């Protein structure tokens, strides 16, 4: 019996690396495609096929998706901050290659495409909480506008060509192997600050609220979508619980059993004041729920940063 063939575009990254390893353990035939100059820290079994390539390289992308059943699209070269500084580049490097990807998937006979969108930016400033999938979308940064535009094209392609397409509006994932140099992932950044004995920096007054979800819960949820969502669908994915940055620092203090030094910086225009997702639709349709609490997840993440710090120190010695 042949195994389902899954391609993870962006598989060398934080989410993609965890997802690729998890899908392989679940028995899928996995191919990873990603940027050759930005490999992740995840280690992959030899049986996982790794393809190095640029998203803008049409032939490489075509080759990666050829013969696949399922495509996960996690590729992206921007962040909320960087996209707003040069919106045109975000369109050229992310939106246009994604439209080309849709064409390649049609040519290859891909059965389902699952896109990791942004539950933290596509909605903008919320009219009500928690935010469900019917909430108006009014992003206040170019990053969210780009993600939402891709979703509109997904609806178009699904209706016109019959391909199953699901957009997963993910909140704020965190966990081991997150690349803090991309200026995304405040928990990873804070954990790195702690092991380096640096003060934590808080944008604004610390009242900004976010929905944090541990990476293991993310990948188990994404696997649930494979083959089970027909047509075009949008799902929120998060913990469903809001945590302010001040509360985050307090929780980290409990995890480390010490008082942490921190300072406040001016707030940023790209930050909505609060974002908490309603995940009841995902939970109902896929019989899924989170398993890792924020405190446990931060403990796991901090332990990973501490082990990496010890390994790097040993190498220097």
N, C-alpha and C positions, 0 to 999 in steps of 0.2 A: 504494500500500500504506500503510495507516494505521500510525502510530507507536504504541507502547505508552505509555499515559498514566499517569504516575507523580505522586503527590502526596507531598511531603515536609513532614510536620507538624513544625514546629520548624526549618524551612529557613533562618531568619534567624540561627540559632545557629552555633556553631563547627563541629560535625560536619555539621549539616544544610546549611550554606552550601557547604562543600567537596563534599558529596555531590550537591547540586543542580547545581552547575557541572559535575561529572564526568559525571553522568547525561545532562545536556544535550549534552555533547561526544560521548557515545556514541550519540546519536541518539534519545533518549527525549523525549517531550513532557512537560515538567516544570511542575508547579504548586507554589509555595511557600506555606505557611500559617504564620503566627507572630504573636507578640505585637507590637502596633504600637509600643510604647514601648521595645522592646529589640531594635532592628535590629542585625544583625551588621556586621562591617566588610567582608565579602565583597562584591564587585561582581558583578552578574548581567547577562547579556545581556538585551536588550529582549524577546526571544522567550520568556523564562521568565516565566510568569504568577505574579505576587506578590499574595497575598491577606493583608491585615492583619486580624487578629482575635484574640479571646481564646479560650482552650481551653474556657472555661466558657460561651461564647456558642454555643448549640446550632445556631442557624440559619446562623451563619458557618461552622461546621465542616461541617455538612451540605452547604452550597454548595461548599465546597472539595473534598470527596471525590466529589461527584456526577459521574458519567460516567468515573470513573477505573478503571484496571485494577489498579494496585499502590499501596498506601499504606505509607509508612515513618513510623513513630511515634517521634519523638524529642522530643516535648514534655515539659517538666517544669519545675516552678517551685521545686524544692527541691534541697538538697545533703545529703550524709550528716550534716553538722553541724546545718543548719537543721531538717531533718526530725525529728531526735531531740529538739529543744527544744519543738516543737509538732506532735506526731504527728497530731492531729486535722486540722490545716490541710493536711497532706500528703495525707490521705485525701480531703478535700473538693476540693482543687485539682488532684489528679493521678489518684487511683484512680477516683473517681466519674465524672469527665469521660471517662476511658478506657473505662469500661463503656458509656457513651453512644456513644462513637466506634464501638465494635464493632457496635452496633445500626445506626448510620448506614451503616456499611460493608455490612452485610447488605442494607439497603434500597437501596443504590446498586449492588448487584451486584458489589462489589469482588472480584477473584479471589484476591488475596493481601495479607495484612498482615504487615509485618516490624517487629517491636518491638525497640528498642535497650534491652536490660536492662543489668544491672550485674554483670559477672564479678568485680568487686572487692568486692562486699558481700553478694551472695545466699548465698554459701557459709559466711561467718563464719570462725571459726578453723579452719584445715584439719586434717583427720585424716592426710592424706598429700599429697605433692607429686610431680609437678605435679597440679593439680586438674582432673579430667575431669568430664564432664557427669553421671556417675553418683555423684559425691561428694554426701554428705548436705548439705542446705541448712539452715543455722542462723544467719541474719543477726543481727548484734549492734547494728544501728542501724535506725531506722524507715525509712530510705531503702531498705535492702535488703529489709525486710519488704514494703514497698509494691511494689517491682519483682517480688518473688516471687509476691505475691498476683495481680498482673496476669497473670503467666505461668499461674497455675492457671486463671484465667478464660479465657485463650486456649485452653488445652486443652479446656475445657468447650465454648466456642463452636465450635471446630473439629469436635469430635465431634458436637455437636448439630445444626450447620448446614452442615457440609461445607466451610467456608471454609478455605483454606490459611493457616496462621499459623506464623511462625517467630520465636523469641525468640533474639536474639543477645546473649550475655553478654559484653559488651565490657570489656576491662581498663582501662588508663589511656592514653587517646589524648592526643597533644600535637602542636603544630605552629603555624604562623602563624594569626593571627586568633582565638586562644583568649582568651576574656574572663577575665582574672585577677581581676576584681572579684567574680566568683561564688564565690571561695574554692575553686575547683577547678582542678587543673592545676599541679602543683608545678614542672614544667619551665618553663612559661610565666612563672610567678611569679619563679623564679630568674633567668630571662633578663631580665625587666623590672628586677629588682633590680640586675643587673650593669650594664645600660646607664644606670641611674640612680645608679650608684656607691653602692649601699646594701649593707649586710651581709645575708647569707643566714641565714634562721632555720630550724632543724631541730627538728621535734617529736620529743621523746624523745632517745635516744642515737644516732640515725642508723642503727640496725640494721634498721628496718622495710624489708621487701622488697616491691617492686611490679613489675608486668609492664607495661612501657611500649611503646606502638606508635605509629608515626608516622601522621599523618592520611591521607597518600596511600595507605598500605597498608590503612587502614580502609575507605576509599571503594571501592577496587578489589575488596575482599572483599565488601562489601555488595551491589555490583552483581551479583556472582556468584550471589547467592541468588534473584534475580528469576526467577520461573517455573520454578525447579528444585528446590523443596522442597514435597512434597505432604503434606497433613494437618498435624499439629502437630509441630514440631521445635524442639529446643534445641541451640544451638551456642555453644561458647566461641570468642572471637576476641581474640587478643592476639599478642604476639611469641613466647610460650612460653619466655621467658628472664627470670629474676629479677634485679633490680638494687636494692641497698640505697641508702638516701638518702645515706649516706657515699660509696658508689661513684659515685653520681650527681654529687655535688659534685666528686669527683676527676676525673670525665670532663669536666665543665664547665671545670675548671682546664686540662685539656689542650686543649680547644677554644679557650679564650681565651688560652692560653699565659701565664697568670699565676696567682699564688696568690690565692685568693678568701677574703675575710673571712666568717666565719660564727659563729653562736652557737647553743647548745642551749637548747630550751625544754622544759617538762614535757610528757610524753607525753599522748595523748588517748585516752579510753575508746572512741571510735568506730573506732579504727584496729586492724585485725587485724595481728598481727606479721609475717605473710608471705602473699603471694598471687602464685602463679605458675600460669598456666592451661595445661592440656594442650590444644593446638589440633589434634591429629592428626585428629580427626573432621572438622573443617572442611577441612583440607588435603586429605584423602582424597576427600571428597564433591564438592568444588568445584575440585580441581586448582589450588589457590592456595597461595602462600607469601609471606612478607614479603620486601621488597626493600631497605628502608632500615635501615641499622644505627643503633644508638642514638647513636653519636658523630656520624654524618653528619646524622641527624635533628635533633640538638641544634644542630649548626652551622647548618642551614637556619633553625631557629627563632630562634636568636640573631641571625642576619643580618637577619631580618624585623623583630625588635624594634629593632635598630640603625637600620634604614632608617626605621622609623616615628618614632623619636626625632629623626632628622635632619629629617624632614618637619615635625614639630611645632615644632622649634626654628626652622626657616625661616619658618613661618607667624607665629610670635610676633615675629620680627624685622620 
